[in-house]
Amino acid sequence: MTEAAEREIRSLFESHQEYEQIQERLLADPIIQIALLIKQGNWQEAHHIAQAHEGNPEADYWHGIIHLIEGDDWNANYWFNRSKKTSPRPAAQINRIQKRRIACLDEAHPTCDSTNPIRM
């Protein structure tokens, strides 16, 4: 976050202390932690926190997101069902991705990107 953006956000609060308290509460929230860890690319730690909060619909939803990132669509759908939310990917897109993964078994396939399971 740029300094200017942080100053603007801080200006919304009556005091610096109020801003710090809200920031601490947000960072203590496991759902916020999961989202931030995913954004940072730390899927394993995000997965650990999601598992620790199994049964919380929001944690279960993010657990599904983590499995989408890993390329495990079946497991992702299991967690989306548990969270009672739908996958953020339409079924047609999931089918297309699965077909690409099968094609990527042949390493010479031009659409294969083994470094990024989302783009694969």
Backbone as numpy.savetxt, mean C-alpha at the origin, in Angstrom:
# Nx Ny Nz CAx CAy CAz Cx Cy Cz
8.73 16.79 2.20 7.87 17.95 2.20 8.78 19.18 2.20
8.43 20.15 1.39 9.24 21.37 1.35 8.99 22.20 2.60
9.90 23.09 2.90 9.74 23.96 4.07 8.49 24.82 3.93
8.25 25.32 2.73 7.07 26.17 2.51 5.79 25.40 2.76
5.74 24.15 2.29 4.54 23.33 2.50 4.35 23.06 3.99
5.44 22.76 4.68 5.33 22.49 6.11 4.87 23.75 6.86
5.40 24.92 6.50 4.95 26.17 7.14 3.47 26.39 6.92
3.00 26.11 5.70 1.58 26.30 5.39 0.72 25.37 6.23
1.14 24.11 6.36 0.39 23.15 7.17 0.38 23.59 8.62
1.55 24.00 9.12 1.65 24.45 10.52 0.74 25.64 10.78
0.57 26.51 9.78 -0.25 27.71 9.97 -1.72 27.36 10.20
-2.12 26.16 9.85 -3.50 25.74 10.08 -3.79 25.44 11.54
-2.75 25.29 12.32 -2.90 24.95 13.74 -2.62 26.18 14.59
-3.23 26.21 15.77 -3.07 27.36 16.64 -1.66 27.47 17.20
-0.99 26.34 17.35 0.36 26.39 17.90 1.22 25.29 17.32
2.52 25.47 17.46 3.46 24.46 17.02 3.25 23.18 17.82
2.93 23.32 19.11 2.72 22.15 19.98 1.52 21.34 19.49
0.44 22.02 19.10 -0.74 21.32 18.58 -0.37 20.53 17.32
0.41 21.13 16.44 0.87 20.47 15.22 1.67 19.22 15.57
2.61 19.34 16.51 3.46 18.22 16.93 2.62 17.08 17.51
1.61 17.43 18.32 0.76 16.41 18.93 -0.04 15.65 17.87
-0.58 16.36 16.92 -1.34 15.72 15.85 -0.42 14.84 15.00
0.77 15.34 14.70 1.73 14.56 13.93 2.09 13.27 14.67
2.32 13.35 15.97 2.64 12.16 16.76 1.50 11.15 16.73
0.26 11.64 16.87 -0.89 10.72 16.85 -1.03 10.06 15.48
-0.83 10.83 14.42 -0.93 10.25 13.08 0.13 9.18 12.87
1.36 9.47 13.25 2.45 8.51 13.04 2.33 7.29 13.93
1.56 7.38 15.00 1.33 6.23 15.87 0.23 5.32 15.33
-0.56 5.81 14.39 -1.66 5.04 13.82 -1.09 3.96 12.90
-1.40 2.67 13.16 -0.82 1.60 12.33 -1.22 1.69 10.86
-2.40 2.20 10.58 -2.83 2.30 9.18 -1.98 3.35 8.45
-1.72 4.46 9.11 -0.85 5.49 8.53 0.55 4.92 8.34
1.03 4.17 9.33 2.35 3.55 9.23 2.44 2.63 8.02
1.41 1.80 7.84 1.39 0.87 6.70 1.49 1.65 5.38
0.64 2.69 5.24 0.64 3.47 4.00 1.99 4.14 3.76
2.58 4.71 4.80 3.88 5.37 4.65 4.97 4.37 4.28
4.95 3.20 4.91 5.96 2.18 4.60 5.83 1.69 3.16
4.59 1.53 2.69 4.38 1.13 1.29 4.94 2.21 0.36
4.64 3.46 0.67 5.13 4.57 -0.15 6.65 4.58 -0.19
7.29 4.22 0.92 8.75 4.18 0.99 9.33 2.93 0.33
8.46 1.98 -0.05 8.94 0.75 -0.67 9.30 -0.34 0.33
8.96 -0.13 1.59 9.28 -1.10 2.63 8.06 -2.01 2.84
7.80 -2.88 1.85 6.61 -3.73 1.86 6.67 -4.76 2.97
7.87 -5.26 3.29 7.97 -6.29 4.32 7.54 -5.77 5.68
8.01 -4.58 6.05 7.61 -4.01 7.35 6.12 -3.66 7.34
5.62 -3.14 6.21 4.19 -2.83 6.09 3.38 -4.11 6.26
3.86 -5.20 5.67 3.18 -6.50 5.77 3.15 -6.97 7.23
4.25 -6.80 7.92 4.33 -7.20 9.34 3.29 -6.45 10.18
3.18 -5.14 9.97 2.21 -4.34 10.73 0.78 -4.73 10.36
0.52 -4.95 9.06 -0.82 -5.37 8.64 -1.21 -6.70 9.28
-0.28 -7.64 9.32 -0.55 -8.93 9.95 -0.83 -8.77 11.44
-0.11 -7.86 12.09 -0.29 -7.65 13.52 -1.66 -7.07 13.84
-2.31 -6.46 12.84 -3.63 -5.85 13.05 -4.72 -6.57 12.25
-4.50 -7.86 12.00 -5.48 -8.67 11.28 -6.83 -8.58 11.98
-7.87 -8.43 11.17 -9.22 -8.28 11.71 -9.70 -6.84 11.70
-8.76 -5.91 11.64 -9.11 -4.50 11.47 -9.36 -4.32 9.96
-10.56 -3.93 9.56 -10.87 -3.86 8.13 -9.89 -2.99 7.32
-9.43 -1.90 7.90 -8.48 -1.04 7.18 -7.14 -1.74 7.02
-6.67 -2.40 8.08 -5.40 -3.15 7.99 -5.53 -4.29 7.00
-6.69 -4.96 7.00 -6.90 -6.06 6.04 -6.90 -5.54 4.61
-7.47 -4.36 4.39 -7.47 -3.76 3.05 -6.03 -3.48 2.60
-5.25 -2.85 3.46 -3.87 -2.55 3.12 -3.05 -3.82 2.96
-3.41 -4.86 3.72 -2.75 -6.16 3.55 -2.96 -6.64 2.11
-4.18 -6.45 1.61 -4.47 -6.79 0.21 -3.65 -5.97 -0.77
-3.48 -4.69 -0.49 -2.68 -3.82 -1.35 -1.24 -4.34 -1.42
-0.71 -4.73 -0.25 0.66 -5.25 -0.21 0.78 -6.48 -1.10
-0.21 -7.36 -1.04 -0.15 -8.57 -1.87 -0.30 -8.24 -3.36
-1.05 -7.19 -3.70 -1.10 -6.75 -5.10 0.29 -6.32 -5.56
0.97 -5.56 -4.72 2.32 -5.09 -5.05 3.25 -6.28 -5.26
3.11 -7.29 -4.42 3.96 -8.49 -4.51 3.59 -9.37 -5.70
2.43 -9.10 -6.31 2.00 -9.91 -7.44 1.19 -11.12 -7.04
0.74 -11.17 -5.81 -0.04 -12.31 -5.29 -1.53 -11.92 -5.29
-2.13 -11.96 -6.48 -3.51 -11.50 -6.63 -4.51 -12.34 -5.84
-4.30 -13.66 -5.78 -5.24 -14.50 -5.04 -5.26 -14.09 -3.58
-4.08 -13.95 -2.97 -4.00 -13.57 -1.57 -4.54 -12.15 -1.37
-4.26 -11.25 -2.32 -4.78 -9.89 -2.24 -6.31 -9.91 -2.18
-6.92 -10.69 -3.07 -8.38 -10.76 -3.08 -8.94 -11.34 -1.78
-8.22 -12.30 -1.20 -8.62 -12.85 0.10 -8.73 -11.73 1.13
-7.71 -10.86 1.19 -7.70 -9.77 2.18 -8.72 -8.70 1.84
-8.94 -8.43 0.56 -9.98 -7.46 0.19 -11.35 -7.98 0.63
-11.61 -9.28 0.45 -12.87 -9.87 0.90 -13.03 -9.75 2.40
-11.95 -10.01 3.14 -12.01 -9.89 4.61 -12.31 -8.46 5.04
-11.78 -7.50 4.28 -11.99 -6.09 4.63 -13.36 -5.58 4.18
-14.05 -6.42 3.40 -15.35 -6.06 2.81 -15.23 -4.86 1.85
-14.05 -4.74 1.24 -13.82 -3.71 0.23 -13.36 -4.41 -1.05
-13.56 -3.74 -2.16 -13.15 -4.34 -3.43 -11.73 -3.94 -3.77
-11.13 -4.73 -4.61 -9.78 -4.44 -5.09 -9.79 -3.11 -5.84
-8.73 -2.34 -5.71 -8.67 -1.10 -6.48 -8.44 -1.34 -7.96
-8.15 -2.60 -8.31 -7.94 -2.96 -9.71 -9.20 -3.61 -10.27
-9.65 -3.17 -11.43 -10.78 -3.87 -12.06 -10.36 -5.29 -12.47
-11.32 -6.19 -12.50 -11.05 -7.59 -12.83 -10.32 -7.73 -14.17
-10.69 -6.93 -15.15 -10.05 -7.01 -16.48 -8.56 -6.69 -16.37
-8.22 -5.72 -15.54 -6.81 -5.35 -15.38 -6.06 -6.49 -14.69
-6.68 -7.10 -13.68 -6.04 -8.22 -12.99 -5.79 -9.36 -13.97
-6.77 -9.67 -14.82 -6.60 -10.73 -15.81 -5.46 -10.41 -16.77
-5.36 -9.15 -17.19 -4.28 -8.75 -18.10 -2.93 -8.92 -17.42
-2.84 -8.53 -16.16 -1.58 -8.66 -15.42 -1.21 -10.13 -15.25
-2.21 -10.97 -14.95 -1.92 -12.40 -14.80 -1.39 -12.99 -16.10
-1.97 -12.60 -17.24 -1.51 -13.09 -18.53 -0.07 -12.64 -18.79
0.25 -11.40 -18.41 1.62 -10.91 -18.59 2.58 -11.69 -17.71
2.18 -12.00 -16.50 3.07 -12.76 -15.61 3.37 -14.13 -16.20
2.33 -14.76 -16.76 2.54 -16.06 -17.39 3.51 -15.90 -18.56
3.33 -14.84 -19.35 4.23 -14.59 -20.48 5.64 -14.31 -20.00
5.78 -13.74 -18.81 7.11 -13.40 -18.29 7.88 -14.62 -17.83
7.24 -15.76 -17.80 7.99 -16.97 -17.51 9.04 -17.20 -18.59
8.72 -16.69 -19.78 9.71 -16.68 -20.86 10.46 -15.35 -20.72
11.68 -15.39 -20.19 12.41 -14.18 -19.85 12.63 -13.24 -21.03
12.50 -13.73 -22.22 12.74 -12.88 -23.39 11.52 -12.03 -23.74
10.41 -12.22 -23.02 9.19 -11.49 -23.35 9.41 -9.99 -23.18
9.04 -9.17 -24.18 9.36 -7.74 -24.14 8.61 -6.94 -23.06
7.49 -7.44 -22.54 6.76 -6.65 -21.53 7.14 -7.04 -20.11
8.10 -7.91 -19.95 8.47 -8.38 -18.62 9.37 -7.37 -17.92
8.97 -6.98 -16.74 9.77 -6.09 -15.89 9.80 -6.71 -14.51
10.77 -7.57 -14.27 10.82 -8.33 -13.02 11.15 -7.46 -11.82
11.59 -6.22 -12.03 11.92 -5.35 -10.91 10.68 -4.65 -10.36
9.59 -4.65 -11.08 8.40 -3.94 -10.64 7.17 -4.81 -10.90
6.68 -5.52 -9.86 5.55 -6.42 -10.08 4.27 -5.71 -10.51
4.13 -4.42 -10.20 2.94 -3.69 -10.63 2.96 -3.50 -12.15
4.13 -3.17 -12.69 4.24 -2.90 -14.13 4.34 -4.15 -14.95
4.60 -5.28 -14.34 4.81 -6.52 -15.06 3.61 -6.88 -15.90
